[in-house]
Amino acid sequence: MDDLNRALQQIGSSRRQVARSTEFRGYGPATLASTGLLAIAAAVSQSRWLPDAAHRVPAYLSIWLTTAVLSAGLIGVHTFVRARRVHSGMADEMLRIAVEQFLPSAAAGALITFVLVHYAPAALWMLPGLWQVTFSLGVFSSCRFLPRPMAAAGVWYLLTGLFCLSLADARAFSPWAMGIPYGAGQLLVAGILLLNKREVGDER
């Protein structure tokens, strides 16, 4: 029985090593592009219905947190289905690694939001920039699992986040302080994935 357990552990360890050295292809370009368009739609909605977001922060948060939840749900469902089709027997391990890589930054963003809302409301203007910076960390963490050019998306989110922080006032609540970074950023991610997909196809 001990020999069997050791053999199973070695097999599991080998599977994890293979999974960590395999490029994850569970993210679909069309799905990522749709989340970018969703961010742009949210920005348009805010500009039309919430022009004074700095004085109505709860409504501002509801727009962007709802957008984030919808985007995460859309990506999550499609990634689960796509990974099972593309990676077959390795899908569960690949999905687990993908979640492990991005979850810390997502959790950090949620905790930062909670703390600022409940304990430092005067600093809420920092949220758009902090969201983008933490998102960039998730992208950077996932880069070793994705096509190399994906680092450009991480740099994009880092720079846009720092720019939003540099505004240092209510201008950070502008709808385009979120719409442009996430709209263009997700379209950039989708473009990188699509280009890589074509390159992989050419190699085959």
C-alpha positions as CSV (number, residue, x, y, z in Angstrom):
1,M,0.0,0.0,0.0
2,D,2.9,2.4,0.8
3,D,4.4,1.7,-2.6
4,L,1.1,2.4,-4.3
5,N,0.7,5.7,-2.4
6,R,4.2,6.7,-3.3
7,A,3.6,5.9,-6.9
8,L,0.4,7.9,-6.9
9,Q,2.2,10.8,-5.3
10,Q,4.9,10.7,-7.9
11,I,2.3,10.6,-10.7
12,G,0.5,13.6,-9.2
13,S,3.8,15.5,-8.8
14,S,4.7,14.7,-12.4
15,R,1.4,16.0,-13.6
16,R,1.8,19.2,-11.7
17,Q,5.3,19.8,-13.1
18,V,4.0,19.2,-16.7
19,A,1.1,21.5,-16.0
20,R,3.3,24.3,-14.7
21,S,5.6,24.0,-17.8
22,T,2.7,24.0,-20.2
23,E,1.3,27.2,-21.7
24,F,-2.3,27.8,-20.5
25,R,-4.7,28.1,-23.4
26,G,-7.9,28.3,-21.5
27,Y,-8.5,32.0,-21.9
28,G,-10.5,32.8,-25.1
29,P,-9.6,36.0,-27.1
30,A,-13.3,36.7,-27.8
31,T,-14.3,36.4,-24.2
32,L,-11.5,38.7,-23.0
33,A,-12.4,41.2,-25.7
34,S,-16.0,41.2,-24.6
35,T,-14.9,42.1,-21.1
36,G,-13.1,45.1,-22.5
37,L,-16.2,46.2,-24.4
38,L,-18.1,45.7,-21.1
39,A,-15.8,48.1,-19.4
40,I,-16.3,50.6,-22.1
41,A,-20.1,50.2,-21.8
42,A,-19.8,50.7,-18.1
43,A,-17.8,53.9,-18.6
44,V,-20.4,55.2,-21.1
45,S,-23.2,54.4,-18.6
46,Q,-21.4,56.2,-15.8
47,S,-20.7,59.3,-18.0
48,R,-24.4,59.5,-18.9
49,W,-26.1,58.6,-15.6
50,L,-23.5,59.4,-13.0
51,P,-21.6,62.6,-14.0
52,D,-20.9,63.5,-10.3
53,A,-19.4,60.2,-9.2
54,A,-17.2,61.8,-6.6
55,H,-20.3,62.8,-4.7
56,R,-22.1,59.5,-5.2
57,V,-19.4,57.0,-4.5
58,P,-21.8,54.1,-3.6
59,A,-23.4,54.3,-7.0
60,Y,-19.9,54.5,-8.6
61,L,-18.8,51.4,-6.7
62,S,-22.0,49.5,-7.7
63,I,-21.3,50.2,-11.4
64,W,-17.7,49.0,-11.4
65,L,-18.0,46.2,-8.9
66,T,-21.0,44.8,-10.9
67,T,-18.9,45.1,-14.1
68,A,-16.0,43.3,-12.4
69,V,-18.3,40.5,-11.2
70,L,-19.9,40.0,-14.6
71,S,-16.5,40.0,-16.3
72,A,-15.1,37.5,-13.8
73,G,-18.1,35.3,-14.2
74,L,-18.0,35.4,-18.0
75,I,-14.2,34.6,-18.0
76,G,-14.6,31.9,-15.4
77,V,-17.3,30.0,-17.1
78,H,-15.8,30.2,-20.6
79,T,-12.3,29.3,-19.3
80,F,-13.6,26.3,-17.5
81,V,-15.3,25.0,-20.6
82,R,-12.4,25.9,-22.9
83,A,-9.7,24.4,-20.7
84,R,-11.5,21.1,-20.6
85,R,-11.7,21.0,-24.4
86,V,-8.1,22.2,-25.0
87,H,-6.2,20.6,-22.2
88,S,-8.4,17.5,-21.7
89,G,-6.8,15.3,-19.0
90,M,-4.7,18.2,-17.6
91,A,-7.6,20.6,-17.4
92,D,-8.2,20.4,-13.6
93,E,-4.5,21.0,-12.8
94,M,-4.2,23.8,-15.3
95,L,-7.3,25.5,-14.0
96,R,-6.1,25.2,-10.4
97,I,-2.8,26.8,-11.3
98,A,-4.5,29.6,-13.2
99,V,-6.7,30.4,-10.2
100,E,-3.8,30.3,-7.8
101,Q,-1.8,32.8,-9.9
102,F,-4.5,35.4,-10.2
103,L,-6.5,34.9,-6.9
104,P,-4.1,36.8,-4.6
105,S,-4.3,40.0,-6.6
106,A,-8.1,39.7,-6.9
107,A,-8.4,39.2,-3.1
108,A,-6.1,42.1,-2.4
109,G,-8.2,44.4,-4.6
110,A,-11.4,43.3,-2.7
111,L,-9.8,43.8,0.7
112,I,-8.4,47.2,-0.3
113,T,-11.9,48.2,-1.4
114,F,-13.4,47.0,1.9
115,V,-10.8,48.9,4.0
116,L,-11.1,52.2,2.2
117,V,-14.9,52.1,2.1
118,H,-15.2,51.4,5.8
119,Y,-12.2,53.0,7.4
120,A,-10.7,55.6,5.0
121,P,-13.5,57.1,2.8
122,A,-11.5,60.3,2.2
123,A,-9.0,58.1,0.3
124,L,-11.6,56.5,-2.0
125,W,-10.3,58.4,-5.0
126,M,-7.3,56.1,-4.9
127,L,-9.5,53.0,-5.7
128,P,-9.3,53.2,-9.6
129,G,-5.5,53.4,-9.5
130,L,-5.2,50.7,-6.8
131,W,-7.5,48.4,-8.7
132,Q,-5.4,48.7,-11.8
133,V,-2.1,48.2,-10.0
134,T,-3.3,45.1,-8.2
135,F,-4.7,43.8,-11.5
136,S,-1.3,44.3,-13.1
137,L,0.2,42.2,-10.4
138,G,-2.2,39.4,-11.2
139,V,-1.2,39.7,-14.9
140,F,2.5,39.6,-14.1
141,S,2.0,36.6,-11.8
142,S,0.2,34.7,-14.7
143,C,2.8,35.6,-17.3
144,R,4.9,32.5,-16.9
145,F,1.8,30.5,-17.7
146,L,0.8,32.6,-20.7
147,P,2.4,33.9,-23.9
148,R,5.5,36.1,-23.2
149,P,4.0,39.3,-24.8
150,M,1.3,39.2,-22.0
151,A,3.8,41.1,-19.9
152,A,2.9,44.2,-22.0
153,A,-0.6,44.0,-20.6
154,G,0.8,43.9,-17.1
155,V,2.9,47.0,-17.9
156,W,-0.2,48.8,-19.3
157,Y,-2.3,48.2,-16.2
158,L,0.6,49.3,-13.9
159,L,1.2,52.5,-15.8
160,T,-2.5,53.4,-16.0
161,G,-2.9,52.7,-12.3
162,L,0.0,54.9,-11.4
163,F,-1.4,57.6,-13.7
164,C,-4.8,57.5,-11.9
165,L,-3.0,57.7,-8.5
166,S,-1.0,60.7,-9.8
167,L,-4.3,62.6,-10.3
168,A,-4.6,62.7,-6.5
169,D,-8.2,64.0,-6.5
170,A,-11.7,63.4,-7.7
171,R,-10.6,63.3,-11.3
172,A,-9.8,59.7,-10.6
173,F,-13.6,59.0,-10.5
174,S,-13.9,60.0,-14.2
175,P,-15.6,57.1,-16.1
176,W,-12.7,57.0,-18.5
177,A,-10.1,56.5,-15.7
178,M,-11.6,53.0,-15.6
179,G,-13.1,52.6,-19.1
180,I,-9.9,53.3,-21.1
181,P,-7.5,51.2,-18.9
182,Y,-9.7,48.2,-18.8
183,G,-11.3,48.6,-22.2
184,A,-8.0,48.9,-24.0
185,G,-6.2,46.5,-21.6
186,Q,-8.6,43.6,-22.2
187,L,-8.6,44.2,-25.9
188,L,-4.8,44.1,-25.7
189,V,-4.9,40.8,-23.9
190,A,-7.3,39.4,-26.4
191,G,-5.1,40.5,-29.3
192,I,-2.0,38.9,-27.7
193,L,-4.0,35.6,-27.2
194,L,-5.3,35.7,-30.8
195,L,-1.9,36.3,-32.2
196,N,-0.4,33.5,-30.2
197,K,-3.2,31.2,-31.3
198,R,-2.3,31.9,-34.9
199,E,1.4,31.4,-34.3
200,V,0.7,28.0,-32.6
201,G,-1.5,27.1,-35.5
202,D,1.2,28.0,-38.0
203,E,3.7,25.9,-36.1
204,R,1.4,22.9,-36.4
